[in-house]
């Protein structure tokens, strides 16, 4: 975090002046901006790690649903942390809310989101192929969510 002001000062001294560089220099004089940049730098690792995992050459689909649910749980937990500023807690709360909107089912009797992640049922279903999870999962509903298993009449 300490390198940002040093980097900006170096750029101001050694490059052609630009409006963006001047504005960036002024922004970093504000302690609230520094605090927010530090917050972002410290807390985006979980999101970036998940994105990198999805971009990897080999994504294990049977682990995708759990990784997103882990991120949702992390953001929910952080939103309740009394030691962080309210605006940072709100950022975690909004992150958890958005993930929940896309990846969680609505409770019985509650209208679900208008948008439903198309592959969600599949990602939930393929968890069946993870040997470490199989014993903890209910088999109900898995067959229907995996394309062409029903067509081939495979009974579990």
N, C-alpha and C positions, 0 to 999 in steps of 0.2 A: 504494500500500500504506500509506503514511503517513496517509492520510485516514481509514482505518477507526478507529483509536483516537480521532482528533479527532472523528469523527462520533458515536462512542459517548459520549464525554465531553459533547458538546453535547446529545445526547438525554437523558443522565442529568440535566444541569443544567436543561433547558428543557421537559421533558415529565413527565407523571405517572409515578411509579415503578411498574415492573412486574417480576415475577419474571424474565421473559425478558431484559429490559434489564440487570438486576442480574447475571444469569448471564453474559450476553455481556460485560459489563464485566470480570467476574472471569476469564473465559476469555482475554481479550486481555492479561491480566497475565502469562500463561504464554508464554515465548519459543518453546516448541515449537508452540503453536497459531499464533502469528504466522508462524513459518517454514512451517507447513503451508498456511495461507491464502495466503501469498505464492507457494508452489509451485503451488497450484491456480489462482491468478490468472494466473500466467505461462504455464501449460501447458495450459490448456483452450481456448486460441484455436483450435488446429487442429480440435478437436471441434466447437466452436461454429461455426466457418466452414463445416464440412461440413454441419451441421444447417441453417444459414441457406441454404446452397446448395440443399439438398433442399426447403426451404420456399419457394424463389423461385417466381415466376410461371411461369418457363420453365426446367424441368430438362431438360438434355440427357441422355437415358437412355444414350446411347452413351458418356458420360463417367462415369457413376455408379460402375461397377465399378472403374475406375482410381482414382477419388477415394478410395474406401474402401480400396483396396489401398495407396494412398499413405499414408493414416492408419495402416494396419497397419505399414507399413515404418518410419514415423516413430516409432511407439511401440516397436517392436522395437529400433530403433537407440538410443533414449533409455534403454531398460532395461539396456543394456550400458555406459552412461556411468559410468566409475569416479569421476567428480567429484561425483555426487549421493548423498545419503544412501540407505542400503539400502531404507528404507520407500518412498521415492519411486521407486527403481528397480523395486520390487515392484509399485507402482501401474501403471507403464508395462508391465511384463511381463504383469500381469493384463489390461490393456487389449488388448495384442497377442494374448494367448491367446484372449480372448473373440471378437475380430474374426476370428481364424484359425478358431476353432471354427465360426462362422457362415458365413464366406465362402470358405474354402479347402477344396479337396478333400483327402481323406486320401491319403497315399502308397500305392502299390501294396502290397498285403499287410497294410495296417494298417486296422483297423476304423474307419470314419468316424464322425463325430458322430451322436448319436441324433436331433438336430434338423438339418434341412436347410432353409436359406433358400429359400423357394419360388420367388422370382424370380431366383435366382442364375444359373441357366443362361441365362435370357433376357437379363439384364444383361451377361453375358459375350458372348452372341451378337450383341447390337446394336452392340458395338464395331466390327463389320464396316462400319457405316455412317459411321464417323469417317474421313474421307479421310486424316488424318495417321497413323492406325494401320493402315489396311488392308494396306499393304505389309509390315507386320511380323507379321501374324496368319496362322495356318494356317486354311484354310477348312474343314477337317475338323470336323464336329460342329455347325457353325453352323446349317445348314438345319434340323436336327432340333429345335433349341432355340427357333426362332422360330415361333410359332403360325401356322397356315394357309399357310405357304410350301409345305410338302409337299403340302397339299391342292390347291394350284394348279399343282403340278408345275413349279415354277420351278427351272431348273438353273443352278447357278453355275459 
